[in-house]
Amino acid sequence: MRIIFRSIYTFLLCFNILLLNSTFSALAADFYPNTVQSQLKLATFDVDATPPVGSSLTYDPMINSWDLGLRAKGIVILGAGEPIVMCSVDWIGIANDSQDEFKRIMAEAAGTIPSRVVVHAIHQHDAPTSDFGAENMLKTAGLSTMAFEGSYARDLIQRLGQAIRKSIVTAVPFTHIGTGQAEVYKVASNRRILGPDGKVKYTRTSATKDSVIRAAPEGLIDPMVSLISFWNNDKPLAVLSYYASHPQSYYRTGISNPDFPGIARFMRQLAVPDALHIHFNGAGGNLTAGKYNDGAKENRLILAERLADGMKRAWDNTKRDPVSPASVKWSIESVALKPAAGIENLEAAMKTQTSVFLSNNLSKLVWLKRLEAGKKIDISLLSIGNARILHLPGEPFVEYQLAAKAERPDLFVAVAGYGDYAVGYIGNAIAYSQGGYETGQASGVTAEAEGILMKAIHKLLTGKSE
């Protein structure tokens, strides 16, 4: 009998210890969620980013919205240290002080720090732009803020914060990462067509009406669309797609719309409804659909179908691999790019130039002042399993994307451009001696950008300094 009582006593003692440990773990998880949690979780958010009629789009007053509105979509990765937030917005660009504020509010909502938040634009042109520094500069000069009027951007930021807080409450475990890629046919083409002298002879814009320019070879592109998906065992939770090209079919309509990447994303959302589909524009600063698009409005659907077809085949090719908190890493290299000559002249020019000119260039002046104050731009990398996602600023040329992939051919590397939009086009070094629109006033940096960026990319992807 004594043995029986001793066994019962031992059982109850062990049970109470387990109960106390469980209670302590639950309390610890409430107070220290990022240090105790041993399981990866994913939260997703999807917010309307369509401004009201009467707002200023980047180039024109907004007169209406389209059947598909603009969205701000993203994920929060939990359980691997401080949370990581990745967001993509259907806007032309988000720069300087606006980047700071988006990141600050989103980080606060997710319980992390701003350097673990990235905000990218897809760069559709019938869409807003945001730079609170440019807005303040225009106000201080007593000028109209035009496209930089920031009331709607501030509203969006607050709603993103609210959406992130709600999403974290319902975050679900993710156990696997999926990777897949496929070629996209007849969408991207290089916009810089060189003549026999090695200089830019033609610029193939998004809508190229000249049949001679359209007939030129496709040129250097990255034809692949890359998909990185998050899974809870066999259930997909989110799909991130990456493709390098300017996203315009036609624009300057005054009607906000997500253009052909938004349509392709919507098609894939319908095809795989359980997972939130989020699209990122790759390093496509020198790529457009111009070879395959003369501006006819019917081409928007054609281009969307071609991109969606590539996304589908990449999805069909997806390979899943298990992941753990130990396989997730966030890395940052902060860079100070060299400013192009003449940016300082924008301070006087802004009093006489057109709104389109200011929309395209004023953020460079704000960036120059921030640079002089010691503010750098972050280049970041998410490592998760065998996947790597590189986040770049401005409108980087495709050469940076191809070089990043070549750095680690043993891994699945995806590239997102159009992070901090301030610097404009970032060409490779030789492009600055070839002429052309992209490396003229449209670029806020010099040929030295290649060496600076590639050094950071190399270190992030290999863990080694040159």
Secondary structure, DSSP 4 states (H G I P E B T S, - for coil): -HHHHHHHHHHHHHHHHHHHHHHHHHHHHHH-HHHH--S-EEEEEEEE-PPPTTSB-SSSB--EE-SS--EEEEEEEESSSS-EEEEEESSSEE-HHHHHHHHHHHHHHHTS-GGGEEEEE---SSS-EE-HHHHHHHHHTT---GGG--HHHHHHHHHHHHHHHHHHHT-EE--EEEEEEEEPPSS-EESEEE-TTSSEEEE--SS---HHHHHS---S---EEEEEEEEETTEEEEEEEEE-S---SS--SSEE--HHHHHHHHHHHHHSTTSEEEEEE-S-TTEESGGG--S-TTHHHHHHHHHHHHHHHHHHT-EEEE--GGGEEEEEEEE-PPBPTTGGGHHHHTTTS-HHHHHHHHHHHHHHHHHHTT--EEEEEEEETTEEEEE--SEE-HHHHHHHHHH-TTSEEEEE--SBGGGBEE--GGGGGT--STTTTTBSB-TTHHHHHHHHHHHHHHS---
